[in-house]
């Protein structure tokens, strides 16, 4: 199988902002991408046609962050003007109107996130705090119900866990914090209590981005120290253990995200690169399987809720839309195998119909699938994780498979039904079989073959050439008779 170059195709470069694009956000159900910029504007894009739908104006400074409501036609944005704005989208999603401006933060709002139900919004600010807001039932307004105070520097990033019980915050004080939200009666402004249950330490510089795994107890953080870290959380998030440090970027890691269904982590950096990391089956490590380069520094990244697309914001005023489903699986897992992951795929046997790592996960744990249906040959859990050993085992399995597939059984039977060639071909010593078949009767009528053959072996003198030749012929005739009996059976 020929292997195309492993490259995630760039679907579109959306370039209508006049300054740095600070954040990007996908609508959860409609084909809409929102981008916000230093130019004080928000632009809504059609992800199918890659055309601008509308431009939203209202902030008095740079628009730094934005997020779509998971269910309702709402968009929330934060800016350097210290405000949070709620935008209601029209039924077709092509336009939006600002319905509320919230002014609780004392400095720029740098990050915003909805909880899974859409009832709450979390924001992070330069004023060293994060806030939790409760949305009204109609989404027309929001009330601040908790202030998360504990960081010593700017709060750069906020994120809700999949249950909505915990909030993670990343800060310039080189830490991330995990907060437990105790929700009480909905009607009261003080109906929620936020308690810091863990302080995550390990980065050597600002923590710029935080993200929870969609289904497992993991947190990923990106930092100005050029690394991303994967943290394993206990049940109540009171302990966060760093299980892997993702190294490879040469600039600050400004945004990190998990794929919604595949064991994949995304990171983007000021070094003009996007890296895609594949998590090992035990989820305790990750290896880079793809690096995508652009011509400018990257500021933000978001993966579509369905996982088929991802978008990035760039310093050149553009947003880029990428088709994740076209990533070449064969090259990815070839690279993963060479990097000593626990599972190794023998190159050249990856199904062409699989789109994305989520599809390939169905094959993990299978040793061999039929080559005739373009299946996968997978070496699961090799004896050890050393690259050389795994490569030798994979090569051996591939050779055995090729040998088995090179001689189709039906063809060998139908070639000559009465021929003795199948039995002869089993052993190299039977290459003289044509000469044997010329006079089988003459050999069978020789005098007392059973008694003479041992003597001829023991006493090779006398007519040495004649006796030894006779004994060889007798032994060969016995073998030919046995082979005929076997075939008749």
C-alpha positions in Angstrom: 0.0 0.0 0.0 1.4 3.4 -0.9 1.6 5.9 1.9 0.6 9.4 1.2 2.3 12.2 3.1 0.9 12.5 6.6 -0.7 15.9 6.6 -3.9 17.3 8.0 -5.3 19.4 5.1 -6.0 23.0 5.8 -9.6 23.5 4.8 -9.6 27.3 4.9 -7.8 30.4 6.2 -10.4 32.8 7.4 -8.7 36.2 7.2 -10.9 39.3 7.7 -9.7 40.5 11.1 -7.3 43.3 11.1 -5.3 42.2 14.2 -4.4 39.1 16.2 -7.2 36.5 16.6 -7.3 35.8 20.3 -9.9 33.0 20.5 -12.0 30.6 18.4 -15.2 28.7 19.3 -17.4 26.2 17.4 -21.2 26.3 17.7 -22.2 22.9 19.2 -24.7 22.0 16.5 -24.8 24.6 13.7 -22.0 25.0 11.1 -20.7 28.2 12.7 -17.3 29.2 13.9 -16.8 32.4 16.0 -13.6 34.3 16.2 -12.6 37.3 18.3 -9.7 39.7 17.8 -7.6 42.6 19.1 -9.5 44.6 16.5 -12.5 44.7 19.0 -14.7 42.6 16.7 -16.3 39.1 16.7 -16.9 37.4 13.3 -19.2 34.5 12.7 -18.2 32.2 9.9 -20.0 29.5 8.0 -17.8 26.4 8.3 -19.3 24.8 5.2 -18.8 27.7 2.7 -15.9 29.3 4.8 -17.6 32.7 4.3 -18.2 35.4 6.8 -21.8 35.5 8.1 -21.7 38.7 10.3 -19.5 41.0 12.4 -20.4 41.7 16.0 -19.3 45.0 17.5 -19.8 46.3 21.0 -16.6 45.8 23.0 -14.6 49.0 23.7 -11.3 47.1 23.6 -9.8 43.8 22.4 -12.1 40.8 22.5 -10.0 38.2 24.3 -12.3 35.2 24.7 -15.6 33.7 23.7 -17.7 30.5 24.0 -21.1 29.2 22.7 -23.8 28.0 25.0 -24.1 24.1 24.7 -27.8 24.2 24.0 -29.3 27.7 23.6 -28.6 30.2 20.8 -26.2 32.2 23.0 -22.6 33.4 22.7 -20.6 34.9 25.6 -17.5 37.1 25.1 -15.0 38.8 27.3 -12.7 41.7 26.6 -10.0 44.0 27.8 -12.7 46.5 28.6 -13.4 44.4 31.8 -16.8 43.3 30.5 -18.6 40.1 29.8 -21.2 40.3 27.0 -24.1 38.0 26.2 -25.1 37.7 22.5 -28.4 36.2 21.3 -28.1 34.6 17.9 -30.9 34.7 15.3 -32.7 31.4 14.4 -30.5 30.9 11.4 -27.4 31.8 13.4 -26.2 34.4 10.8 -26.5 37.4 13.2 -26.4 38.1 16.9 -27.5 40.9 19.2 -25.9 41.9 22.5 -28.5 41.4 25.3 -26.5 42.0 28.4 -23.2 43.5 29.5 -21.7 42.4 32.8 -19.2 44.5 34.7 -17.9 42.6 37.8 -14.3 42.1 37.0 -11.8 44.9 37.8 -9.4 44.0 35.0 -9.5 42.4 31.5 -11.5 39.2 31.1 -9.1 36.7 29.5 -11.1 33.4 29.5 -14.6 32.1 29.6 -16.3 28.6 29.6 -19.8 27.1 30.0 -20.5 24.2 32.2 -22.0 21.1 30.5 -25.6 22.0 31.3 -25.2 25.7 30.3 -26.5 26.9 33.6 -23.2 28.4 34.7 -20.4 30.4 33.1 -16.9 30.7 34.5 -14.5 33.6 33.7 -10.9 34.3 34.4 -9.3 37.8 34.7 -6.2 39.9 35.1 -7.6 40.9 38.5 -6.3 37.5 39.9 -9.8 36.0 40.3 -12.1 33.7 38.5 -15.9 34.1 38.8 -18.8 31.8 38.3 -22.0 33.2 36.9 -25.5 31.8 36.8 -27.5 32.4 33.7 -31.2 33.3 33.8 -33.6 30.8 32.4 -34.1 32.9 29.2 -30.4 33.5 28.9 -30.9 37.3 28.9 -28.7 38.0 31.9 -26.3 36.4 34.4 -25.6 36.8 38.0 -22.2 36.4 39.7 -22.6 33.6 42.3 -19.0 32.9 43.3 -15.6 34.5 43.2 -12.7 32.2 43.1 -9.9 34.1 44.9 -6.6 32.3 45.6 -4.2 32.9 42.7 -1.4 35.4 43.2 -1.4 36.5 39.6 -3.5 36.8 36.5 -6.0 34.0 35.8 -5.3 33.0 32.2 -7.7 30.1 31.7 -10.8 28.4 33.1 -12.5 25.1 32.3 -15.4 23.0 33.7 -15.0 19.2 34.2 -17.5 16.9 32.4 -19.7 16.7 35.5 -19.8 20.4 36.1 -18.8 19.9 39.7 -15.2 21.2 39.3 -13.6 24.2 37.8 -9.9 24.4 36.8 -8.0 27.7 36.6 -4.6 28.4 35.2 -2.6 31.4 36.3 0.6 33.5 35.9 1.6 32.3 39.3 2.8 29.0 37.6 0.0 27.0 39.2 -3.4 25.6 38.3 -6.1 25.2 40.9 -9.1 22.9 41.1 -12.3 24.2 42.7 -15.3 22.3 44.0 -18.7 23.9 43.3 -21.3 23.2 46.0 -24.6 24.2 44.3 -27.5 25.1 46.5 -30.8 26.8 45.9 -31.0 28.3 42.4 -32.9 31.5 43.4 -30.2 33.0 45.6 -27.2 35.0 44.6 -25.2 33.3 47.3 -26.5 29.8 46.4 -23.1 28.4 45.4 -19.9 27.9 47.3 -16.5 27.4 45.6 -13.7 25.7 47.5 -10.2 25.2 46.3 -9.5 21.4 46.7 -6.1 21.2 45.0 -3.2 23.4 43.8 -1.4 21.9 40.8 2.3 22.7 40.8 5.0 21.6 38.4 5.3 24.2 35.6 8.2 26.5 35.6 6.3 29.5 34.1 2.8 30.8 33.5 0.0 28.3 33.1 -1.7 29.6 29.9 -4.3 26.9 29.3 -6.2 24.1 31.1 -8.6 21.4 29.8 -10.4 18.4 31.3 -10.6 15.1 29.6 -14.1 14.5 28.3 -14.6 11.2 30.1 -11.5 10.2 32.2 -10.0 11.8 35.3 -7.3 13.7 33.5 -6.3 17.4 33.2 -3.9 18.8 30.7 -2.2 22.1 31.1 -0.1 24.3 28.7 2.5 26.7 29.9 4.9 29.5 28.9 7.7 27.1 29.8 7.2 25.4 26.4 5.6 22.2 27.8 2.2 20.7 28.3 1.6 18.4 31.2 -0.9 15.5 31.7 -2.3 15.2 35.2 -4.1 12.2 36.7 -6.8 13.3 39.2 -8.3 11.3 42.1 -12.0 11.0 42.6 -12.5 14.3 44.5 -9.7 16.2 42.5 -7.8 16.7 45.8 -4.7 15.2 44.3 -3.3 15.8 40.8 -0.3 13.7 39.8 1.8 14.5 36.7 2.0 11.4 34.6 3.5 12.9 31.5 5.3 16.0 30.3 4.8 16.7 26.6 7.9 18.3 25.3 8.6 19.3 21.7 7.4 22.9 21.3 10.1 25.6 21.1 7.7 28.4 22.2 5.0 28.9 24.8 2.1 26.4 24.7 -0.8 28.8 24.5 -3.7 26.4 24.1 -4.4 22.7 24.9 -7.4 20.5 24.2 -8.6 16.9 24.3 -10.3 15.2 21.3 -13.9 14.5 22.3 -13.7 10.8 21.5 -10.2 9.7 20.5 -7.2 9.3 22.9 -5.6 12.5 21.5 -4.4 15.8 22.9 -3.9 19.0 20.8 -1.5 21.8 21.6 -0.6 25.0 19.8 2.3 27.3 20.4 3.9 30.7 19.6 6.5 28.6 17.7 4.0 28.4 14.8 3.3 24.8 15.3 0.3 22.5 16.2 1.2 19.2 17.8 -1.1 16.2 18.1 -0.3 13.8 20.9 -1.6 10.2 21.1 -2.2 8.8 24.6 -0.9 5.4 25.3 -3.5 2.7 26.0 -2.9 3.0 29.8 -3.4 6.8 29.4 -0.2 7.4 31.5 1.8 8.9 28.7 1.5 10.6 25.3 3.7 10.7 22.2 3.6 13.3 19.4 2.2 11.8 16.2 1.8 14.9 14.0 3.2 18.4 13.8 1.5 21.0 11.6 3.3 24.2 10.8 1.9 27.6 9.9 3.5 30.9 9.0 2.7 32.8 12.3 2.4 32.3 16.0 -0.8 30.5 17.2 -2.9 31.9 20.0 -5.8 29.4 20.5 -7.2 26.1 19.5 -10.6 24.4 19.7 -11.7 20.9 18.6 -15.2 20.6 17.2 -17.6 18.7 19.5 -17.9 16.0 16.9 -14.1 15.8 16.6 -14.0 16.1 12.8 -12.6 19.6 12.7 -10.4 21.8 14.7 -9.7 25.6 14.5 -6.8 27.8 15.4 -6.4 31.5 16.0 -3.3 33.2 14.6 -1.2 36.3 15.2 -1.6 37.4 11.6 -5.3 38.1 12.0 -6.5 34.8 10.5 -8.3 31.8 11.8 -7.5 28.4 10.3 -10.0 25.5 9.9 -8.5 22.1 9.7 -10.0 18.7 8.7 -8.9 16.3 11.4 -10.5 13.2 9.8 -8.0 13.3 6.9 -5.0 12.8 9.2 -3.2 9.8 7.8 -3.5 6.9 10.3 -0.9 4.7 8.8 1.9 7.3 9.1 0.7 8.3 12.6 0.9 4.8 14.0 4.2 4.0 12.2 5.6 7.0 14.1 4.0 5.9 17.3 5.5 2.4 16.9 8.9 3.9 16.4 8.5 5.9 19.6 8.0 2.8 21.7 4.3 3.0 22.5 2.7 -0.1 24.0 0.8 -1.0 20.8 2.6 -1.4 17.5 0.9 -1.5 14.1 2.6 -3.2 11.2 2.8 -0.6 8.5 0.8 -1.1 5.3 -2.2 -2.9 6.7 -4.3 0.0 8.0 -7.9 0.1 6.7 -8.5 2.9 4.3 -12.1 3.4 5.5 -11.1 4.5 9.0 -11.4 8.3 9.5 -9.6 9.4 12.7 -8.1 7.7 15.7 -11.5 7.1 17.2 -12.3 4.6 14.4 -9.0 2.8 14.9 -9.7 2.3 18.6 -12.1 -0.5 17.6 -9.0 -2.5 16.4 -6.9 -2.0 19.5 -6.4 -5.3 21.2 -6.9 -7.4 18.0 -3.8 -9.3 17.1 -4.5 -10.1 13.4 -7.5 -9.2 11.2 -7.9 -10.6 7.7 -5.7 -9.0 5.1 -8.3 -9.8 2.4 -10.7 -7.2 4.0 -8.0 -4.6 4.4 -7.7 -5.4 8.1 -5.1 -4.4 10.7 -2.2 -6.5 11.8 -1.5 -5.3 15.3 1.2 -6.4 17.8 -0.4 -5.9 21.2 1.7 -5.5 24.4 5.1 -6.8 23.2 7.4 -8.5 25.6 9.1 -5.2 26.4 8.7 -1.6 25.3 12.1 -1.3 23.7 11.9 -0.2 20.1 14.3 -2.7 18.6 12.5 -5.7 20.1 9.1 -4.5 19.1 10.3 -3.8 15.5 11.8 -7.3 15.3 8.6 -8.9 16.5 6.5 -6.8 14.1 8.8 -7.7 11.2 8.6 -11.4 12.0 4.8 -11.4 12.1 4.7 -9.4 8.8 7.0 -12.0 7.2 4.9 -14.9 8.3 1.7 -13.2 7.1 3.2 -12.6 3.7 4.3 -16.2 3.4 0.9 -17.5 4.2 -0.8 -15.1 1.8 1.7 -15.8 -1.1 0.5 -19.4 -1.7 -3.3 -19.6 -2.0 -4.4 -23.2 -1.3 -7.2 -23.4 -3.9 -4.9 -22.7 -6.8 -2.3 -25.4 -5.8 -5.0 -28.0 -5.6 -6.7 -27.2 -8.9 -3.5 -27.0 -10.9 -3.1 -30.8 -11.2 -5.4 -33.0 -9.2 -3.5 -36.3 -9.8 0.0 -34.9 -9.7 2.4 -35.8 -7.0 3.9 -32.3 -6.9 2.2 -31.1 -3.7 3.8 -33.9 -1.7 7.1 -33.4 -3.4 7.2 -29.7 -2.9 7.0 -30.1 0.9 10.6 -31.1 1.2 13.6 -29.9 -0.8 15.1 -33.4 -0.8 12.3 -34.6 -3.1 13.4 -32.6 -6.1 14.5 -35.8 -7.9 10.9 -37.2 -7.9 10.5 -37.1 -11.7 13.3 -39.8 -12.0 11.7 -41.9 -9.3 8.3 -42.1 -11.0 9.8 -43.6 -14.2 10.2 -47.2 -12.9 8.3 -47.7 -9.6 7.5 -51.4 -10.5 11.1 -52.3 -11.1 12.0 -51.0 -7.6 9.1 -52.8 -6.0 10.2 -56.2 -7.4 13.8 -56.1 -6.1 14.9 -59.0 -3.9 14.1 -58.7 -0.1 14.3 -55.0 0.1 13.8 -54.9 3.9 16.7 -57.2 4.7 19.2 -55.8 2.2 18.9 -52.1 2.9 20.4 -52.3 6.4 23.3 -54.5 5.2 24.0 -52.1 2.3 24.2 -49.3 4.8 26.5 -51.1 7.1 28.7 -52.7 4.4 29.4 -50.2 1.8 32.5 -52.1 0.5 32.6 -54.5 -2.4 30.6 -53.0 -5.3 30.4 -49.8 -3.3 28.7 -47.7 -5.9 26.1 -50.3 -6.9 25.0 -51.3 -3.3 24.7 -47.7 -2.1 22.7 -46.7 -5.1 20.3 -49.6 -4.7 19.8 -48.8 -1.0 19.0 -45.2 -1.8 16.5 -46.3 -4.5 14.8 -48.7 -2.1 14.5 -46.0 0.6 13.1 -43.6 -1.9 10.6 -46.1 -3.3 9.3 -46.7 0.2 8.8 -43.0 0.7 6.9 -42.7 -2.6 4.6 -45.6 -1.7 3.8 -44.0 1.7 3.1 -40.7 0.0 0.7 -42.4 -2.5 -1.1 -44.1 0.4 -1.5 -40.7 2.2 -2.9 -39.1 -0.9 -5.4 -42.0 -1.5 -6.6 -41.5 2.1 
